């Protein structure tokens, strides 16, 4: 059914995209000419004018001319102005646009959970980013490349504010999207294969108030993604082709020691340990200057095995359009990447990613409309079949002199019976080399082990139905969304077995061969690594959004939401899957766009908790005050806009509860007990842990405070927020709170507590002078964690994790190297094996003259507390040059 829908969308798109070639020109055309100005009569340049089949923009004097159908509707848009839409015959010689209030016009919409909010009316810590604008100059292909360096409050591409250390929501819920929850068109989804060109906008929901309507899984914040849809009377057809090459960074390719250099260093290490050298000077000399096949000096990362670059091809086509009754959008893409290997099956290795995404919005009548979204992803990745750990991993551990991967046939005695009876060689010139320790190798696998083709298929389906209930009361509506996703993957293998040959040398000739393994090519095709995952979701939403007397804006949402996901890797071990359901309630009030109040909450339900605690209430409140909209505020050239914001909330979540039935008694077997003179036996039964009917949710408790402003005649935008978050009631078995003999009876409890605090700052400058445009955006995030309560017992105070970050690393502190045996004899006893001169020396922290685990101390935090991003963009007419980067530092 999904494929049929995809084909239907494609046919419909081409029908609409090329009507002139498929249908008669039945509409008579007229030419519309007008001048677009503001209320003062000043012309507006670069305003966009479009109808169903036509598009243009105004010149420097605000003039435009457009040929349209007689009954076509015309839309005029310009940055900083309210857009207008009217029939063609309604447009006169001059069209006036009204400047937007509060620096935001009615196009500046932030996609919030289950509703759209005007940008100036957002009271919580949430920011929207127009990916359509970004993709107009950034040729990045995948969504994962879009946010890094651009977005305030982001640490990398999928972590919000550094929250959720050791709590990977994506891994726990099966979306594989990192610590933050990712929502695509209203439902949690894996973002694999989502192209940047598919996306209209991304909203980053950073605080509890903005994310809470998504319930338990919003523990670490939400990336809310909205894909593109067709727009009425704005037909588009975009086609792009990208070809490029990837060049490995010199810092990412290790420099291999040569055989002679390795032997020299190895000898020096043995001498330092008081041992005799392993390699003689003659051996080292032979490996430095001798026959490279007899004395191999293999650099697996050299140009002999790698290309200097690999290519990629990306083709993308987008079509959209429609009218007030039917709108459509389709995106078709193909992305192909070559391999860096330049030999064997590695030369043929390639990934191909085909994707189709389409949607149709249909107006059924004046109060019902529906939408259908379909996505298909088809991925194949062909590569050599590996019998071990792959070329790169195996090559990283093989010393350069172990064996010669290739043996020249020209150097082998032609009468050798193994040579004459061989079933496999390399281009008629080489046999595969090896020995009893290396019967297989990365190079031999690439040449002769066969091929592997990883196949992925992803199908996603959404169906939304919207009911406009204005006939009951104005502003009332009801919405439903049903989604179904199916992921399926497997590895298609064509296996081959091969022989390697161990040579016996006399001078520069091979006089004998020893065969290891057998050559065979059964020609069969095997399917391995089967995996599938399905996800279903649904929500029903009752919404109210109405403005009274153009002053009082009232909103309300009541949503029932549920998802379930289950996967199977062939082990049939996932019996429960991942289930989430809750009821969300949002109430909002805005007075004259000065004062904003938002109460958002969720009644969450968990299948991981006992009946007495399985329902939890998560409340939140956000307040905002637009000071610059007060009568007493006088705008200046320096300060043009100022809004203060504060929010607080408690989000209940069962995400930190990693398994089911922790609240119940758990038993296991113990030993074996005999009777009947040893003729019969049974294992015993003992407790693993006791039940806890009070086991409840973990909580994210949070407060945020910040401001937004525009300065210097609206040229400079600044936003800053402070946040303090506590993850309380994290579930563990608190053995530290019970006597040691009680170990088998310690229940799971809400025990541990972690805090996160920091601030985020974003600044951007946007200036246009004539045909030139300049933009610079910078963001800064400081975030640190602190463990406030930990299940731990140590003999020494310096080993307690409490007070340190959640990302703290503990270990032994080095104080240098052992210089001699006398130095070793005079130092504390090392319990980690035999110590030799040249080995690391560790500090005896507790003075017991023994180096063991009790000497481990805090070493560092692995997550950088400081992160920043920078984007600089210079444009001239239709040309754009941009630079983007991000950095992290502050580890200690």
LOLODREN-191436 format. One record per residue (C-alpha): residue number from 1; x, y, z. Coordinates in steps of 0.2 Angstrom, whole numbers, always signed. Example, Ala and Ser with C-alpha at 12.3 -4.5 7.8 and 13.67 -1.06 7.14 Angstrom:
2
num,xx,yy,zz
1,+62,-22,+39 .
2,+68,-5,+36 .
END
This chain:
892
num,xx,yy,zz
1,+0,+0,+0 .
2,+14,+12,+4 .
3,+22,+9,-13 .
4,+6,+13,-22 .
5,+4,+29,-12 .
6,+21,+34,-17 .
7,+18,+31,-35 .
8,+1,+40,-34 .
9,+10,+55,-27 .
10,+24,+55,-40 .
11,+11,+54,-54 .
12,+1,+68,-46 .
13,+16,+79,-44 .
14,+22,+78,-62 .
15,+4,+81,-68 .
16,+3,+97,-58 .
17,+21,+102,-62 .
18,+19,+102,-80 .
19,+1,+106,-84 .
20,+5,+114,-100 .
21,+11,+99,-108 .
22,-2,+87,-101 .
23,-18,+98,-102 .
24,-25,+111,-114 .
25,-22,+129,-109 .
26,-40,+133,-104 .
27,-37,+148,-93 .
28,-35,+165,-101 .
29,-21,+175,-94 .
30,-19,+193,-89 .
31,-4,+204,-84 .
32,-4,+211,-67 .
33,+7,+226,-64 .
34,+9,+236,-48 .
35,+21,+245,-36 .
36,+23,+238,-19 .
37,+26,+251,-5 .
38,+25,+254,+13 .
39,+12,+265,+21 .
40,+24,+280,+18 .
41,+25,+277,+0 .
42,+43,+270,+1 .
43,+45,+256,-12 .
44,+49,+239,-6 .
45,+62,+230,-16 .
46,+64,+211,-17 .
47,+46,+208,-11 .
48,+40,+190,-18 .
49,+25,+189,-28 .
50,+18,+172,-33 .
51,+2,+164,-39 .
52,-2,+146,-44 .
53,+10,+145,-59 .
54,+20,+161,-59 .
55,+33,+169,-48 .
56,+43,+186,-48 .
57,+50,+199,-36 .
58,+50,+218,-36 .
59,+64,+228,-42 .
60,+73,+242,-33 .
61,+58,+254,-36 .
62,+46,+241,-30 .
63,+38,+237,-47 .
64,+33,+220,-53 .
65,+24,+212,-68 .
66,+16,+195,-68 .
67,+6,+185,-80 .
68,-8,+175,-71 .
69,-24,+167,-74 .
70,-40,+178,-73 .
71,-46,+169,-57 .
72,-29,+167,-49 .
73,-25,+172,-31 .
74,-9,+183,-29 .
75,+1,+183,-13 .
76,+14,+196,-9 .
77,+27,+194,+4 .
78,+42,+204,+11 .
79,+53,+203,+26 .
80,+47,+213,+40 .
81,+29,+216,+33 .
82,+13,+208,+34 .
83,+9,+198,+19 .
84,-6,+201,+8 .
85,-17,+189,-3 .
86,-30,+194,-15 .
87,-37,+190,-32 .
88,-28,+196,-47 .
89,-41,+209,-52 .
90,-40,+217,-35 .
91,-22,+222,-37 .
92,-21,+241,-42 .
93,-7,+252,-48 .
94,+0,+252,-30 .
95,+0,+239,-17 .
96,+3,+244,+1 .
97,+11,+232,+14 .
98,+10,+235,+33 .
99,+25,+234,+43 .
100,+25,+220,+56 .
101,+23,+223,+74 .
102,+36,+219,+87 .
103,+49,+215,+74 .
104,+39,+199,+69 .
105,+27,+197,+56 .
106,+13,+184,+54 .
107,+25,+173,+44 .
108,+37,+172,+60 .
109,+29,+156,+67 .
110,+37,+145,+79 .
111,+31,+127,+78 .
112,+27,+122,+96 .
113,+20,+105,+102 .
114,+3,+103,+94 .
115,+1,+122,+90 .
116,+9,+136,+81 .
117,+14,+152,+90 .
118,+19,+168,+84 .
119,+38,+171,+87 .
120,+35,+186,+98 .
121,+23,+177,+109 .
122,+34,+162,+115 .
123,+36,+163,+134 .
124,+47,+147,+136 .
125,+65,+143,+131 .
126,+61,+138,+113 .
127,+68,+144,+97 .
128,+63,+140,+79 .
129,+75,+139,+64 .
130,+69,+140,+46 .
131,+78,+126,+38 .
132,+71,+131,+21 .
133,+81,+147,+23 .
134,+97,+138,+28 .
135,+96,+125,+13 .
136,+95,+140,+1 .
137,+113,+143,+3 .
138,+120,+127,+13 .
139,+122,+112,+2 .
140,+123,+100,+17 .
141,+113,+85,+13 .
142,+107,+77,+30 .
143,+98,+84,+44 .
144,+112,+80,+56 .
145,+123,+93,+49 .
146,+110,+107,+51 .
147,+111,+113,+69 .
148,+129,+111,+74 .
149,+136,+128,+77 .
150,+120,+137,+73 .
151,+108,+134,+87 .
152,+108,+142,+104 .
153,+108,+129,+119 .
154,+114,+115,+108 .
155,+130,+104,+112 .
156,+133,+96,+95 .
157,+118,+91,+84 .
158,+107,+81,+96 .
159,+111,+86,+114 .
160,+102,+100,+122 .
161,+111,+110,+136 .
162,+122,+95,+140 .
163,+107,+87,+149 .
164,+104,+68,+151 .
165,+122,+61,+154 .
166,+120,+42,+154 .
167,+102,+44,+149 .
168,+101,+42,+130 .
169,+83,+45,+126 .
170,+85,+40,+108 .
171,+93,+23,+113 .
172,+80,+19,+126 .
173,+65,+23,+115 .
174,+72,+15,+100 .
175,+73,+31,+89 .
176,+93,+31,+90 .
177,+93,+50,+90 .
178,+104,+54,+105 .
179,+100,+61,+122 .
180,+86,+72,+116 .
181,+69,+66,+110 .
182,+66,+69,+91 .
183,+49,+72,+84 .
184,+45,+73,+66 .
185,+28,+80,+61 .
186,+21,+77,+78 .
187,+28,+59,+81 .
188,+44,+52,+88 .
189,+55,+45,+74 .
190,+72,+39,+69 .
191,+79,+53,+58 .
192,+89,+41,+47 .
193,+88,+47,+29 .
194,+79,+63,+32 .
195,+86,+76,+20 .
196,+89,+94,+24 .
197,+79,+98,+9 .
198,+64,+89,+17 .
199,+63,+100,+32 .
200,+54,+117,+34 .
201,+59,+121,+51 .
202,+66,+114,+68 .
203,+61,+120,+85 .
204,+72,+117,+99 .
205,+62,+114,+115 .
206,+75,+117,+129 .
207,+65,+119,+145 .
208,+52,+109,+154 .
209,+38,+121,+149 .
210,+40,+120,+131 .
211,+43,+101,+130 .
212,+31,+94,+143 .
213,+17,+91,+132 .
214,+27,+76,+125 .
215,+27,+68,+142 .
216,+40,+56,+149 .
217,+51,+55,+134 .
218,+54,+74,+134 .
219,+66,+72,+149 .
220,+81,+79,+140 .
221,+72,+91,+129 .
222,+65,+90,+111 .
223,+70,+93,+93 .
224,+54,+97,+85 .
225,+55,+94,+66 .
226,+42,+100,+53 .
227,+44,+94,+35 .
228,+39,+104,+20 .
229,+21,+105,+13 .
230,+14,+112,-2 .
231,+7,+130,-2 .
232,-8,+135,-11 .
233,-6,+145,-27 .
234,+13,+143,-25 .
235,+19,+130,-37 .
236,+38,+126,-36 .
237,+49,+113,-45 .
238,+67,+113,-39 .
239,+81,+101,-45 .
240,+99,+100,-39 .
241,+114,+90,-43 .
242,+129,+89,-32 .
243,+146,+80,-36 .
244,+160,+81,-24 .
245,+175,+72,-17 .
246,+180,+69,+1 .
247,+198,+70,+6 .
248,+204,+61,+22 .
249,+211,+73,+34 .
250,+230,+70,+37 .
251,+226,+70,+56 .
252,+213,+55,+54 .
253,+225,+43,+45 .
254,+238,+36,+57 .
255,+257,+36,+52 .
256,+263,+19,+52 .
257,+280,+15,+59 .
258,+291,+6,+46 .
259,+297,-12,+50 .
260,+314,-7,+54 .
261,+309,+8,+65 .
262,+297,-3,+74 .
263,+310,-16,+78 .
264,+322,-2,+84 .
265,+309,+5,+96 .
266,+304,-13,+102 .
267,+323,-17,+105 .
268,+324,-1,+115 .
269,+309,-5,+125 .
270,+316,-22,+130 .
271,+333,-15,+135 .
272,+323,-3,+146 .
273,+315,-18,+154 .
274,+332,-26,+157 .
275,+329,-39,+143 .
276,+340,-43,+128 .
277,+335,-36,+111 .
278,+324,-47,+100 .
279,+329,-41,+82 .
280,+347,-41,+76 .
281,+355,-27,+67 .
282,+356,-38,+51 .
283,+337,-41,+53 .
284,+333,-23,+55 .
285,+344,-19,+40 .
286,+336,-32,+29 .
287,+319,-25,+33 .
288,+325,-7,+29 .
289,+333,-10,+12 .
290,+329,-28,+7 .
291,+317,-37,-5 .
292,+300,-29,+1 .
293,+291,-46,-2 .
294,+303,-56,+8 .
295,+306,-42,+21 .
296,+289,-34,+21 .
297,+287,-16,+26 .
298,+268,-14,+25 .
299,+259,+2,+27 .
300,+241,-2,+27 .
301,+236,+16,+27 .
302,+247,+21,+12 .
303,+242,+26,-5 .
304,+245,+8,-11 .
305,+229,+3,-3 .
306,+219,+20,-2 .
307,+213,+32,-15 .
308,+218,+50,-11 .
309,+200,+55,-11 .
310,+182,+47,-13 .
311,+168,+54,-23 .
312,+150,+57,-19 .
313,+134,+61,-30 .
314,+118,+68,-24 .
315,+103,+71,-34 .
316,+87,+79,-27 .
317,+71,+85,-34 .
318,+56,+94,-26 .
319,+39,+98,-32 .
320,+25,+107,-23 .
321,+10,+117,-26 .
322,-9,+116,-26 .
323,-24,+127,-22 .
324,-35,+130,-7 .
325,-43,+113,-10 .
326,-28,+102,-13 .
327,-10,+105,-9 .
328,+5,+93,-12 .
329,+23,+91,-9 .
330,+36,+78,-15 .
331,+54,+76,-13 .
332,+64,+63,-22 .
333,+83,+60,-19 .
334,+98,+49,-23 .
335,+114,+50,-13 .
336,+129,+39,-17 .
337,+146,+38,-9 .
338,+161,+29,-15 .
339,+175,+20,-6 .
340,+192,+26,-1 .
341,+200,+8,-4 .
342,+208,+6,-21 .
343,+210,-13,-23 .
344,+199,-28,-24 .
345,+181,-27,-20 .
346,+185,-11,-10 .
347,+186,-2,-27 .
348,+168,-7,-30 .
349,+161,-3,-13 .
350,+148,+10,-13 .
351,+132,+16,-3 .
352,+116,+21,-12 .
353,+102,+30,-3 .
354,+86,+32,-12 .
355,+72,+42,-3 .
356,+54,+47,-8 .
357,+44,+59,+3 .
358,+27,+65,-1 .
359,+12,+72,+6 .
360,-5,+78,+1 .
361,-17,+90,+10 .
362,-35,+89,+5 .
363,-49,+100,+10 .
364,-65,+89,+12 .
365,-77,+103,+16 .
366,-77,+119,+25 .
367,-74,+112,+41 .
368,-64,+95,+38 .
369,-47,+93,+30 .
370,-35,+79,+30 .
371,-17,+75,+26 .
372,-8,+60,+21 .
373,+11,+58,+22 .
374,+22,+44,+15 .
375,+40,+41,+16 .
376,+51,+28,+9 .
377,+69,+25,+11 .
378,+79,+12,+1 .
379,+97,+10,+6 .
380,+111,-2,+0 .
381,+129,-2,+5 .
382,+140,-14,-4 .
383,+157,-18,+3 .
384,+170,-32,+4 .
385,+165,-46,+15 .
386,+176,-47,+31 .
387,+180,-63,+40 .
388,+187,-53,+55 .
389,+186,-35,+61 .
390,+187,-27,+44 .
391,+201,-19,+35 .
392,+203,-4,+46 .
393,+202,-12,+63 .
394,+213,-27,+58 .
395,+226,-16,+49 .
396,+228,-6,+65 .
397,+234,-20,+75 .
398,+245,-30,+62 .
399,+264,-26,+63 .
400,+271,-21,+46 .
401,+283,-35,+45 .
402,+271,-50,+50 .
403,+268,-56,+32 .
404,+268,-50,+14 .
405,+250,-48,+9 .
406,+254,-52,-9 .
407,+267,-64,-16 .
408,+273,-61,-34 .
409,+270,-76,-45 .
410,+286,-71,-55 .
411,+296,-74,-40 .
412,+289,-92,-37 .
413,+297,-108,-44 .
414,+285,-111,-59 .
415,+286,-129,-56 .
416,+278,-128,-39 .
417,+263,-139,-38 .
418,+253,-127,-27 .
419,+256,-113,-39 .
420,+251,-124,-54 .
421,+235,-131,-45 .
422,+229,-114,-38 .
423,+211,-110,-39 .
424,+213,-91,-36 .
425,+226,-77,-39 .
426,+226,-59,-40 .
427,+225,-52,-58 .
428,+237,-67,-63 .
429,+251,-59,-55 .
430,+250,-62,-36 .
431,+246,-75,-23 .
432,+238,-70,-7 .
433,+252,-71,+7 .
434,+250,-76,+25 .
435,+256,-88,+38 .
436,+249,-99,+52 .
437,+246,-84,+63 .
438,+237,-74,+49 .
439,+227,-87,+39 .
440,+215,-72,+35 .
441,+219,-53,+35 .
442,+210,-37,+30 .
443,+219,-36,+13 .
444,+215,-54,+9 .
445,+197,-52,+14 .
446,+195,-37,+2 .
447,+203,-47,-12 .
448,+195,-64,-10 .
449,+182,-66,+4 .
450,+167,-61,-6 .
451,+155,-46,-5 .
452,+142,-40,+8 .
453,+128,-29,+5 .
454,+119,-20,+19 .
455,+100,-17,+15 .
456,+89,-5,+24 .
457,+70,-1,+20 .
458,+61,+12,+30 .
459,+42,+16,+27 .
460,+33,+29,+37 .
461,+15,+34,+36 .
462,+5,+48,+44 .
463,-13,+52,+42 .
464,-20,+68,+50 .
465,-38,+74,+51 .
466,-42,+91,+56 .
467,-60,+97,+61 .
468,-63,+116,+62 .
469,-77,+118,+75 .
470,-80,+136,+73 .
471,-99,+132,+71 .
472,-98,+127,+90 .
473,-87,+142,+96 .
474,-75,+152,+86 .
475,-57,+146,+88 .
476,-61,+128,+93 .
477,-54,+113,+83 .
478,-51,+95,+84 .
479,-36,+86,+77 .
480,-30,+67,+75 .
481,-14,+60,+70 .
482,-11,+42,+66 .
483,+7,+36,+62 .
484,+15,+19,+57 .
485,+33,+16,+54 .
486,+42,+0,+49 .
487,+61,-2,+48 .
488,+68,-18,+41 .
489,+86,-22,+38 .
490,+98,-37,+33 .
491,+115,-41,+26 .
492,+115,-50,+10 .
493,+132,-59,+9 .
494,+140,-69,-6 .
495,+154,-78,+4 .
496,+170,-85,-3 .
497,+184,-95,+6 .
498,+202,-92,+1 .
499,+219,-99,+3 .
500,+235,-89,+9 .
501,+252,-95,+6 .
502,+267,-95,+17 .
503,+283,-94,+7 .
504,+301,-101,+9 .
505,+314,-90,+2 .
506,+331,-93,-5 .
507,+338,-76,-10 .
508,+325,-67,-20 .
509,+316,-83,-25 .
510,+302,-92,-17 .
511,+307,-111,-18 .
512,+292,-118,-8 .
513,+275,-114,-3 .
514,+264,-119,+12 .
515,+245,-117,+9 .
516,+233,-112,+23 .
517,+215,-113,+20 .
518,+205,-118,+5 .
519,+198,-109,-10 .
520,+180,-111,-14 .
521,+166,-101,-22 .
522,+150,-109,-19 .
523,+140,-95,-27 .
524,+127,-95,-14 .
525,+119,-79,-7 .
526,+116,-79,+12 .
527,+105,-67,+22 .
528,+112,-62,+39 .
529,+109,-50,+53 .
530,+90,-48,+51 .
531,+82,-34,+60 .
532,+66,-25,+60 .
533,+57,-12,+71 .
534,+39,-6,+70 .
535,+32,+10,+78 .
536,+15,+16,+80 .
537,+8,+32,+87 .
538,-8,+42,+89 .
539,-14,+58,+97 .
540,-31,+66,+98 .
541,-31,+85,+101 .
542,-44,+97,+106 .
543,-38,+115,+103 .
544,-44,+132,+107 .
545,-36,+148,+100 .
546,-45,+165,+99 .
547,-41,+183,+101 .
548,-54,+195,+109 .
549,-54,+213,+104 .
550,-37,+211,+97 .
551,-30,+212,+114 .
552,-34,+196,+124 .
553,-27,+180,+116 .
554,-33,+164,+124 .
555,-26,+147,+120 .
556,-29,+129,+126 .
557,-25,+112,+121 .
558,-30,+95,+128 .
559,-21,+80,+120 .
560,-21,+62,+122 .
561,-5,+54,+116 .
562,+2,+37,+114 .
563,+16,+28,+105 .
564,+23,+10,+105 .
565,+39,+3,+97 .
566,+46,-14,+96 .
567,+61,-22,+88 .
568,+68,-39,+84 .
569,+86,-43,+80 .
570,+82,-62,+78 .
571,+85,-65,+97 .
572,+67,-62,+101 .
573,+72,-54,+117 .
574,+62,-38,+116 .
575,+45,-44,+124 .
576,+39,-27,+131 .
577,+45,-15,+118 .
578,+44,+4,+122 .
579,+27,+11,+127 .
580,+22,+29,+131 .
581,+6,+37,+134 .
582,+0,+53,+143 .
583,-13,+67,+143 .
584,-7,+84,+140 .
585,-15,+101,+145 .
586,-10,+118,+139 .
587,-18,+134,+144 .
588,-11,+151,+138 .
589,-16,+169,+139 .
590,-8,+185,+131 .
591,-13,+202,+135 .
592,-10,+215,+121 .
593,+6,+206,+117 .
594,+14,+213,+132 .
595,+11,+199,+145 .
596,+12,+181,+142 .
597,+7,+166,+153 .
598,+8,+148,+148 .
599,+3,+133,+159 .
600,+8,+117,+152 .
601,+6,+100,+160 .
602,+5,+81,+157 .
603,-3,+67,+166 .
604,+9,+53,+162 .
605,+6,+34,+163 .
606,+20,+21,+165 .
607,+19,+2,+162 .
608,+35,+1,+172 .
609,+28,+6,+189 .
610,+16,-2,+201 .
611,-3,+3,+200 .
612,-2,+15,+215 .
613,+12,+26,+207 .
614,+10,+23,+188 .
615,+1,+40,+185 .
616,+11,+55,+188 .
617,+7,+74,+186 .
618,+19,+85,+178 .
619,+16,+104,+179 .
620,+25,+119,+172 .
621,+23,+138,+171 .
622,+31,+151,+159 .
623,+29,+170,+161 .
624,+35,+183,+149 .
625,+35,+202,+149 .
626,+38,+213,+133 .
627,+44,+228,+142 .
628,+47,+237,+125 .
629,+28,+236,+122 .
630,+24,+246,+137 .
631,+18,+264,+136 .
632,+32,+270,+147 .
633,+46,+263,+136 .
634,+53,+274,+123 .
635,+63,+265,+109 .
636,+80,+272,+106 .
637,+93,+269,+92 .
638,+102,+257,+105 .
639,+87,+247,+112 .
640,+73,+243,+101 .
641,+65,+227,+109 .
642,+66,+219,+126 .
643,+57,+204,+133 .
644,+60,+195,+150 .
645,+56,+177,+152 .
646,+55,+165,+167 .
647,+49,+147,+167 .
648,+48,+133,+180 .
649,+42,+115,+180 .
650,+43,+97,+186 .
651,+43,+83,+172 .
652,+39,+66,+178 .
653,+48,+52,+168 .
654,+51,+34,+168 .
655,+65,+35,+155 .
656,+78,+32,+169 .
657,+69,+16,+174 .
658,+78,+4,+162 .
659,+68,-11,+164 .
660,+51,-18,+169 .
661,+45,-25,+185 .
662,+58,-17,+196 .
663,+44,-14,+209 .
664,+41,-33,+211 .
665,+49,-47,+220 .
666,+63,-55,+209 .
667,+70,-72,+212 .
668,+84,-82,+205 .
669,+92,-99,+207 .
670,+106,-103,+219 .
671,+117,-118,+220 .
672,+112,-137,+218 .
673,+104,-147,+232 .
674,+104,-166,+232 .
675,+93,-180,+240 .
676,+89,-198,+238 .
677,+107,-202,+241 .
678,+112,-190,+227 .
679,+101,-198,+214 .
680,+91,-182,+212 .
681,+95,-163,+213 .
682,+87,-146,+211 .
683,+94,-129,+212 .
684,+88,-118,+226 .
685,+78,-101,+225 .
686,+85,-85,+233 .
687,+79,-67,+232 .
688,+87,-55,+219 .
689,+78,-40,+227 .
690,+62,-36,+236 .
691,+47,-27,+230 .
692,+44,-9,+232 .
693,+26,-3,+229 .
694,+32,+15,+232 .
695,+44,+15,+217 .
696,+39,+30,+207 .
697,+45,+42,+193 .
698,+61,+51,+191 .
699,+59,+70,+190 .
700,+67,+84,+180 .
701,+64,+99,+191 .
702,+69,+115,+183 .
703,+69,+134,+183 .
704,+74,+146,+168 .
705,+76,+165,+167 .
706,+82,+175,+152 .
707,+79,+189,+140 .
708,+77,+193,+122 .
709,+82,+210,+114 .
710,+85,+219,+98 .
711,+98,+233,+98 .
712,+106,+246,+86 .
713,+91,+249,+75 .
714,+86,+230,+75 .
715,+103,+226,+68 .
716,+109,+216,+83 .
717,+99,+202,+91 .
718,+103,+195,+108 .
719,+96,+181,+119 .
720,+102,+174,+135 .
721,+95,+161,+148 .
722,+101,+154,+164 .
723,+95,+137,+169 .
724,+96,+126,+184 .
725,+90,+108,+182 .
726,+89,+93,+195 .
727,+86,+75,+190 .
728,+79,+68,+206 .
729,+73,+51,+211 .
730,+84,+42,+199 .
731,+81,+23,+201 .
732,+95,+12,+208 .
733,+97,-2,+221 .
734,+104,+9,+236 .
735,+115,-4,+243 .
736,+124,+9,+253 .
737,+108,+12,+263 .
738,+107,-6,+269 .
739,+118,-18,+279 .
740,+130,-28,+268 .
741,+121,-45,+273 .
742,+105,-38,+266 .
743,+112,-37,+249 .
744,+100,-50,+241 .
745,+85,-41,+248 .
746,+89,-22,+243 .
747,+74,-16,+232 .
748,+75,-3,+218 .
749,+71,+14,+225 .
750,+71,+33,+219 .
751,+87,+37,+227 .
752,+100,+47,+216 .
753,+100,+65,+212 .
754,+110,+75,+199 .
755,+110,+94,+195 .
756,+114,+103,+179 .
757,+116,+122,+178 .
758,+123,+134,+166 .
759,+119,+148,+154 .
760,+116,+150,+135 .
761,+120,+166,+125 .
762,+115,+169,+107 .
763,+119,+184,+96 .
764,+117,+189,+78 .
765,+119,+203,+67 .
766,+110,+205,+51 .
767,+113,+220,+39 .
768,+109,+223,+21 .
769,+116,+237,+11 .
770,+110,+238,-7 .
771,+113,+221,-16 .
772,+125,+216,-2 .
773,+120,+206,+14 .
774,+130,+202,+29 .
775,+125,+190,+43 .
776,+135,+184,+59 .
777,+128,+173,+72 .
778,+137,+167,+88 .
779,+131,+156,+102 .
780,+139,+151,+118 .
781,+134,+137,+130 .
782,+141,+134,+148 .
783,+134,+118,+156 .
784,+140,+108,+171 .
785,+133,+93,+181 .
786,+135,+89,+199 .
787,+130,+73,+208 .
788,+120,+77,+223 .
789,+116,+60,+230 .
790,+125,+44,+224 .
791,+123,+26,+230 .
792,+141,+23,+235 .
793,+152,+18,+250 .
794,+171,+21,+250 .
795,+184,+19,+263 .
796,+192,+36,+258 .
797,+183,+52,+256 .
798,+192,+57,+240 .
799,+184,+43,+231 .
800,+166,+48,+233 .
801,+158,+53,+217 .
802,+146,+65,+226 .
803,+150,+83,+222 .
804,+158,+78,+205 .
805,+150,+79,+188 .
806,+140,+65,+181 .
807,+153,+64,+168 .
808,+167,+62,+180 .
809,+181,+50,+176 .
810,+191,+42,+191 .
811,+207,+33,+189 .
812,+225,+31,+195 .
813,+236,+47,+196 .
814,+253,+46,+187 .
815,+268,+54,+194 .
816,+281,+49,+181 .
817,+290,+33,+176 .
818,+300,+21,+185 .
819,+319,+25,+182 .
820,+327,+9,+188 .
821,+324,-7,+198 .
822,+330,+2,+213 .
823,+316,+15,+210 .
824,+303,+1,+209 .
825,+309,-7,+225 .
826,+308,+9,+234 .
827,+290,+13,+228 .
828,+273,+6,+234 .
829,+269,-11,+228 .
830,+259,-11,+211 .
831,+245,-24,+210 .
832,+243,-22,+192 .
833,+255,-34,+185 .
834,+274,-35,+185 .
835,+283,-18,+184 .
836,+298,-14,+174 .
837,+309,+1,+172 .
838,+300,+13,+160 .
839,+283,+9,+166 .
840,+271,+22,+173 .
841,+272,+26,+192 .
842,+256,+29,+201 .
843,+253,+40,+217 .
844,+249,+31,+233 .
845,+234,+41,+238 .
846,+230,+33,+255 .
847,+248,+30,+261 .
848,+246,+11,+263 .
849,+261,+7,+252 .
850,+250,-2,+239 .
851,+244,+4,+223 .
852,+226,-3,+220 .
853,+208,+3,+216 .
854,+208,+12,+233 .
855,+221,+25,+225 .
856,+209,+30,+211 .
857,+205,+48,+211 .
858,+195,+61,+201 .
859,+204,+64,+184 .
860,+193,+74,+173 .
861,+175,+77,+166 .
862,+173,+70,+149 .
863,+160,+82,+143 .
864,+166,+99,+139 .
865,+158,+113,+150 .
866,+160,+126,+136 .
867,+154,+125,+119 .
868,+151,+138,+105 .
869,+146,+140,+87 .
870,+149,+153,+74 .
871,+141,+157,+57 .
872,+146,+171,+45 .
873,+137,+174,+29 .
874,+141,+187,+15 .
875,+129,+188,+1 .
876,+128,+198,-15 .
877,+113,+196,-26 .
878,+111,+177,-28 .
879,+128,+173,-22 .
880,+132,+168,-5 .
881,+148,+164,+4 .
882,+146,+156,+22 .
883,+157,+149,+36 .
884,+151,+139,+50 .
885,+161,+131,+64 .
886,+159,+124,+82 .
887,+171,+121,+96 .
888,+171,+114,+114 .
889,+184,+116,+128 .
890,+186,+116,+146 .
891,+189,+98,+151 .
892,+198,+96,+167 .
END
